[in-house]
Amino acid sequence: MTNPTIATLMAHRSIRHFTSEKLTTAEIDTLITAAQHAATSTFSQQVSIISVTDPAKLTILGEITGHQWLEQAGHYFLFIADQARNARLAGTSVLAQSNLHSTDKLLAGIFDATIAIEAIVTAGESLGLGSTIMGSILNDVPRLIQTFDLPSLTFPVLGLAIGHPAEQPEQKPRLPQELMHFNNTYQPLDPADPQLAAYDRAITSYYQQRGNHRREETYTHHILTEFSRDPKQRAGITTALRQQGFLSD
Ligand SMILES: Cc1cc2nc3c(=O)[nH]c(=O)nc-3n(C[C@H](O)[C@H](O)[C@H](O)COP(=O)(O)O)c2cc1C
């Protein structure tokens, strides 16, 4: 079963090389409008989006993420979990003001920002654009907060480099559905499941055949490597969340 929307979703791959063509104002407006129409928790619209066009700020983002190539993208968006706007609307209500600092409302902002970013990714792909979501903006949260003057009750969630693709990378195979879609009850993974072994082989073959950064790698080994990174690299996140007024409950 397919249609143009499903075909767009199924053709997804992250794009990290772009032509020099910048996004037009009309394209940017359309993408932001698509993001605004995404669902939003408790209809509280707790996401703000910063378009980053200042070359000095793009350089800083390149340094923070380690992705200097983002400076060549057609556009860059920063997604902010935002309860600061709602704090202004809530006025002097003590209960409302206190709730805005809760973990619940932090999560709501993160949900809204994440849903908005995927709307822009998909809308962009439907227009022939490509993009890469960047969680690596969290490598230096204090510098990010300072660079973009993020006030209390806001927190940076993700970045997005988007533009006209100058590459067509191979698609990364995903897990067999039997290992991630269950009926009624959660099914713990059996590391000896032959479907996992087959998926490991598929990922090995993907990494051996792709154009860029070929390597010998199974999915199982990739996960071990990913989760063996030094947690100190992002140790400042909890402190920064508290400094921004969250996690007070
Ligand atoms: C929350 C999130 C954060 C990500 N952060 C980064 C990042 O900082 N740098 C990067 O190159 N890719 C990043 N990605 C892209 C993933 O690496 C990519 O989606 C994954 O490898 C699957 O590849 P595909 O998107 O081409 O299918 C991120 C994706 C998500 C969803």
The ligand as a Tripos MOL2 file, in Angstrom:
@<TRIPOS>MOLECULE
LIG
   31    33     1     0     0
SMALL
NO_CHARGES

@<TRIPOS>ATOM
      1 C1         17.1450   12.9670   17.6310 C.3       1 LIG1
      2 C2         18.1440   12.7800   16.5170 C.ar      1 LIG1
      3 C3         19.4060   13.3370   16.6270 C.ar      1 LIG1
      4 C4         20.3170   13.2040   15.5910 C.ar      1 LIG1
      5 N1         21.5250   13.8370   15.6930 N.ar      1 LIG1
      6 C5         22.4010   13.7620   14.6630 C.ar      1 LIG1
      7 C6         23.6100   14.4970   14.7080 C.ar      1 LIG1
      8 O1         23.8930   15.2270   15.6580 O.2       1 LIG1
      9 N2         24.4530   14.3920   13.6570 N.ar      1 LIG1
     10 C7         24.1600   13.6270   12.5630 C.ar      1 LIG1
     11 O2         24.9790   13.5860   11.6270 O.2       1 LIG1
     12 N3         22.9980   12.9340   12.4720 N.ar      1 LIG1
     13 C8         22.1220   13.0010   13.5020 C.ar      1 LIG1
     14 N4         20.9220   12.3320   13.4210 N.ar      1 LIG1
     15 C9         20.6150   11.5530   12.2150 C.3       1 LIG1
     16 C10        20.8050   10.0520   12.4730 C.3       1 LIG1
     17 O3         22.1850    9.7550   12.5290 O.3       1 LIG1
     18 C11        20.1300    9.2850   11.3410 C.3       1 LIG1
     19 O4         18.7450    9.5710   11.3330 O.3       1 LIG1
     20 C12        20.3330    7.7650   11.5100 C.3       1 LIG1
     21 O5         21.6940    7.4240   11.3780 O.3       1 LIG1
     22 C13        19.5350    7.0020   10.4590 C.3       1 LIG1
     23 O6         19.9340    7.4100    9.1680 O.3       1 LIG1
     24 P1         18.8790    8.0000    8.1240 P.3       1 LIG1
     25 O7         18.2270    9.2200    8.7320 O.co2     1 LIG1
     26 O8         19.6990    8.3640    6.8910 O.co2     1 LIG1
     27 O9         17.8840    6.9320    7.8330 O.co2     1 LIG1
     28 C14        19.9830   12.4640   14.4330 C.ar      1 LIG1
     29 C15        18.7080   11.9000   14.3310 C.ar      1 LIG1
     30 C16        17.8010   12.0710   15.3550 C.ar      1 LIG1
     31 C17        16.4130   11.4720   15.2020 C.3       1 LIG1
@<TRIPOS>BOND
     1     1     2 1
     2     2     3 ar
     3     2    30 ar
     4     3     4 ar
     5     4     5 ar
     6     4    28 ar
     7     5     6 ar
     8     6     7 ar
     9     6    13 1
    10     7     8 2
    11     7     9 ar
    12     9    10 ar
    13    10    11 2
    14    10    12 ar
    15    12    13 ar
    16    13    14 ar
    17    14    15 1
    18    14    28 ar
    19    15    16 1
    20    16    17 1
    21    16    18 1
    22    18    19 1
    23    18    20 1
    24    20    21 1
    25    20    22 1
    26    22    23 1
    27    23    24 1
    28    24    25 2
    29    24    26 1
    30    24    27 1
    31    28    29 ar
    32    29    30 ar
    33    30    31 1
@<TRIPOS>SUBSTRUCTURE
     1 LIG1         1 GROUP 0 **** ****
